[in-house]
Amino acid sequence: MRILALAFVVAVLAGCSVIDRVMPKTAGPARGSELMEYLASLRGLGEPRLAAEAARQREAAAREPGDVARVKAAIALSLVPRADEAEVLALVEPVAGRSSAPAEVRGMASFLQAMAQERRRLRESAAAAATHVREERHAREAEKQRADALQERAAQLQQKLDALSDLEKSLSNR
């Protein structure tokens, strides 16, 4: 899932670079290219280095609270396997909702927002499914215990019936 999301983000940012080549440059810096380059730099990082990079970007976003810094921190966090979706959403929601943000940055923020919301929904669904499985297992164990108890009771009753049959035979033989 993470690889698919990363590939999608790279494709979106690659599209942004094509747009940059076709459309005339504005006076501002090329934010889409900056985000694409940053994403490409994260591609080969292992989980520990990615977590360290996410922490570094969070600190940078706290020091310099710009839209690009917030989106970079959210990109790094979204690639960390056990990242908190609430933290990603807290970083990107203001950027995604701000019409004054550059379109590429706002688009990436919206994408990360949707991805974090989907991840949250999937985790909640997985937690609910795990709870359901646990409840089913407990119910199955309780049912097995009841069946074992009934089987033991049936064996006891059979023993009593056999004893009564033996008693009846011994009485009829007299």
VMD Tcl script that draws the C-alpha trace (Angstrom):
set ca {
  {0.00 0.00 0.00}
  {2.85 2.37 0.88}
  {4.64 1.64 -2.38}
  {1.44 2.24 -4.35}
  {0.89 5.55 -2.56}
  {4.50 6.56 -3.14}
  {4.23 5.69 -6.84}
  {1.04 7.72 -7.11}
  {2.65 10.71 -5.39}
  {5.66 10.50 -7.72}
  {3.33 10.33 -10.73}
  {1.37 13.37 -9.50}
  {4.54 15.32 -8.91}
  {5.95 14.23 -12.27}
  {2.82 15.66 -13.84}
  {3.51 18.89 -11.99}
  {6.99 19.06 -13.50}
  {5.52 18.59 -16.99}
  {3.14 21.45 -16.29}
  {6.12 23.54 -15.13}
  {7.84 22.94 -18.48}
  {4.76 23.78 -20.54}
  {3.54 26.78 -18.55}
  {5.66 29.92 -18.21}
  {7.58 30.25 -14.95}
  {6.28 32.62 -12.32}
  {8.43 34.79 -10.13}
  {8.05 32.41 -7.15}
  {10.08 29.26 -6.57}
  {8.98 25.99 -8.18}
  {7.30 24.36 -5.16}
  {6.09 21.29 -7.05}
  {9.65 20.51 -8.14}
  {10.89 20.99 -4.60}
  {8.32 18.53 -3.26}
  {9.07 16.05 -6.03}
  {12.79 16.20 -5.33}
  {12.14 15.75 -1.62}
  {9.90 12.76 -2.25}
  {12.54 11.21 -4.51}
  {15.13 11.66 -1.75}
  {12.94 9.65 0.64}
  {12.50 6.73 -1.74}
  {15.50 4.66 -0.63}
  {15.35 5.35 3.10}
  {14.78 2.48 5.49}
  {12.24 2.65 8.29}
  {14.60 3.99 11.01}
  {16.06 6.68 8.76}
  {12.59 7.59 7.51}
  {11.36 8.01 11.10}
  {14.39 10.23 11.84}
  {13.69 12.29 8.72}
  {10.05 12.68 9.73}
  {11.14 13.96 13.15}
  {13.59 16.36 11.51}
  {10.89 17.68 9.17}
  {8.43 18.11 12.06}
  {11.01 20.24 13.86}
  {11.68 22.24 10.68}
  {7.95 22.83 10.20}
  {7.70 24.02 13.81}
  {10.62 26.44 13.33}
  {9.50 27.73 9.93}
  {5.73 27.19 9.64}
  {5.40 27.53 5.87}
  {3.14 25.52 3.61}
  {6.00 23.65 1.92}
  {7.61 22.79 5.28}
  {4.27 21.46 6.57}
  {3.73 19.36 3.43}
  {7.29 18.00 3.55}
  {6.78 16.95 7.16}
  {3.46 15.33 6.21}
  {5.09 13.48 3.28}
  {7.79 12.06 5.56}
  {5.26 11.15 8.25}
  {2.90 9.50 5.78}
  {5.71 7.17 4.67}
  {6.49 6.04 8.24}
  {4.57 2.76 8.70}
  {3.10 3.46 12.13}
  {2.68 7.21 11.84}
  {-0.19 8.96 13.53}
  {-2.72 10.00 10.91}
  {-3.97 12.78 13.18}
  {-0.53 14.39 13.04}
  {-0.44 14.17 9.24}
  {-3.93 15.67 9.06}
  {-2.98 18.46 11.46}
  {-0.11 19.37 9.14}
  {-1.96 19.28 5.81}
  {-5.53 20.39 6.58}
  {-4.64 24.09 6.91}
  {-2.63 23.98 3.67}
  {-5.31 22.07 1.73}
  {-7.95 24.57 2.80}
  {-5.90 27.69 2.09}
  {-6.67 29.07 -1.37}
  {-3.59 31.30 -1.23}
  {-1.25 28.28 -1.11}
  {0.46 27.36 -4.40}
  {-1.65 24.92 -6.41}
  {1.02 22.18 -6.40}
  {1.48 22.41 -2.66}
  {-2.26 22.56 -2.03}
  {-2.78 19.58 -4.36}
  {-0.15 17.52 -2.53}
  {-1.67 18.54 0.82}
  {-5.11 17.45 -0.38}
  {-3.71 14.14 -1.58}
  {-1.94 13.52 1.74}
  {-5.11 14.51 3.59}
  {-7.18 11.97 1.64}
  {-4.52 9.30 2.13}
  {-4.35 9.91 5.89}
  {-8.13 9.80 6.19}
  {-8.22 6.52 4.26}
  {-5.44 5.05 6.40}
  {-7.35 6.08 9.53}
  {-10.51 4.47 8.19}
  {-8.60 1.28 7.32}
  {-6.98 1.10 10.76}
  {-10.35 1.60 12.44}
  {-11.84 -1.12 10.23}
  {-8.96 -3.44 11.06}
  {-9.38 -2.75 14.78}
  {-13.12 -3.42 14.52}
  {-12.46 -6.64 12.60}
  {-9.90 -7.74 15.19}
  {-12.42 -7.08 17.96}
  {-15.04 -9.04 16.05}
  {-12.63 -11.97 15.54}
  {-11.72 -11.91 19.24}
  {-15.40 -11.95 20.23}
  {-16.08 -14.79 17.79}
  {-13.14 -16.77 19.23}
  {-14.46 -16.27 22.77}
  {-17.95 -17.32 21.69}
  {-16.52 -20.40 19.95}
  {-14.50 -21.31 23.05}
  {-17.57 -20.87 25.27}
  {-19.61 -23.03 22.87}
  {-16.89 -25.70 22.92}
  {-16.89 -25.66 26.72}
  {-20.68 -26.06 26.74}
  {-20.43 -28.91 24.24}
  {-17.72 -30.59 26.34}
  {-19.86 -30.19 29.47}
  {-22.88 -31.65 27.67}
  {-20.80 -34.54 26.37}
  {-19.52 -35.23 29.89}
  {-23.07 -35.05 31.26}
  {-24.22 -37.44 28.53}
  {-21.42 -39.86 29.46}
  {-22.44 -39.68 33.14}
  {-26.06 -40.30 32.23}
  {-25.04 -43.23 30.04}
  {-23.08 -44.70 32.96}
  {-26.16 -44.35 35.20}
  {-28.35 -45.92 32.54}
  {-25.91 -48.81 32.16}
  {-25.85 -49.24 35.95}
  {-29.65 -49.25 36.05}
  {-29.76 -51.77 33.20}
  {-27.29 -54.00 35.05}
  {-29.38 -53.65 38.21}
  {-32.54 -54.52 36.32}
  {-30.87 -57.62 34.81}
  {-29.61 -58.75 38.20}
  {-33.07 -58.29 39.72}
  {-34.78 -60.17 36.90}
  {-32.31 -63.07 37.28}
  {-33.42 -63.65 40.87}
}
mol new
graphics top color blue
foreach p $ca { graphics top sphere $p radius 0.5 }
foreach p [lrange $ca 0 end-1] q [lrange $ca 1 end] { graphics top cylinder $p $q radius 0.2 }
display resetview
